[in-house]
Amino acid sequence: MQIETVKPTEVQIKARRSRSIAIALALVAFVVVVYVVSIVRLGPAVIDRSF
């Protein structure tokens, strides 16, 4: 018994790739925003840490 699979068209492949890139960029932007907000909230305590 052979399983039938659906082959995406070229348009669907390009749309999927564009969507994946958009999601990746949004994730990177979110990480950068969280990092920047964390640094801003901690303020100078990040730089003047005594060990």
N, C-alpha and C positions, 0 to 999 in steps of 0.2 A: 504494500500500500504506500502510495506516494503522497506526501503532504503538499498541498498547493499553497504557494506564497504569493503575496501581492508585491509586484515590482513598482516602486515609485517612479514617476516620470521625472524628466530633467528639471521641470519647473518645481516639482515638489521637493526634489533634492536641494535645489538652490534656496527655496523658501525655508527648508529645515536648517540649512547652514546659516542663513541670515538670522533666523530665530535663535540659534545656538550662540552665535556671536553676540547678539543683543543681550541675551541672558548673561553671558560671561562678562560683558562690559558693565552691566548693571550690578553684578555681584562684586566686581572689582571696585566700582564706585562706592558701593555700600561699605566695603571693608575699609577703604580710604577714609570715608566720612567717620566711621566708628573710631578709627585710629586717631584722626585729627581731633575729634571731640574728646577722646580720652586724654590726649596730651594737653589740650586747652584746659580741661577741668582739673588736671593734676597741677598744671601751672609750673612754677619754678621748682617744685619739689622733685621733678624728674631730673633736672640738671644738678641740683645741689644735694645729691644723696651722699650721706656719709656711711662708710662701711665699717 
